[in-house]
Amino acid sequence: GLEYIVVPKGVERIKKLTFGNCVNLQMVIIPPNVKYIHPKAFYGSQNVVLVSNVNSIVEKYAYKNNMKFLSIENIVKLIKAI
């Protein structure tokens, strides 16, 4: 039933199937210090939006794996506009 998660700042690697088959998972906020995401870290979790900094490993991973990506910078801009 997990829908949202914020990966702690101390995490540098996301291993195989860490978020695998989490069908209810909608958003994962990943800090920019993450240096590696296994190609199958999100296997079976197709509707996840990854959130992190622009030009991060997370953004590259999202585009390479046809996943949705939202930058922290854009979120901040949206909040300021409200």
N, C-alpha and C positions, 0 to 999 in steps of 0.2 A: 503493500500500500504506500510505499515511499513515493512522494511526488516531487519534493525539492530537497536539495542538499547543498551545503557550502563545504567545500573541501578545505580542511585546515591549512593554514600557512606553512606548517612544517612538512607537508607532503611534497615530495619531489617527483614521485613516480606513481603512475596509475597502472596497476597490473591487469593482466588478462582476466576478463569477466568480472572486474570489480563492480561494474554496473550492468552486468549481463542479465538479459531477460527481465529487466525491471519494467514491465509493461505499463505501469502507472507513472513512472518517472517522467517529469515534464521539463525540469530545469536543473542544471548542475552549474554552480558557480565555482570556478577553478582559479586559484591564485596564479599570478604570472611566474612564480618561482618553480612551477611544475616543469620539469625538463624532459619528461618522457611519458607518453601515453601508449600503451600496448594497442596494436591494431584491432584487437578484439575486446577492448575494455568495455565497450558499449554494445556488444553483440546481442541482438534481440531486443534492444531498447531503441526503437526507431524514431520515436516522437520527441526525443530529448533536444532541448535547446541548451547549447553550451555557452557560458558567459565567462568572459575574461578580457584581457587587454588586447588592443589592436596589435597585430604583428607578433602575437605570442604563438607558442607551440600549439596552444589550444585552438586558435583560429585556423592555423594550417591543418591541424587534425580534422577539424569540422569540415572544411572545404574538401579535403582529400577523401573523406568518408561520406560525403553528401549529407552532412548534418547541418542543422540550423545553428547559426552563431550570432550572438549579440554582444557588442562591446560594452564594457563598463563605461567608457567615455560617452557613448550614446545614451545610456541609461541616465547618467548624470545630467546630460543636456536636456533630456525629456523631463526630469524632475525639476530642473531650474525653470523650464518653460511653463510649468503649472502654476 
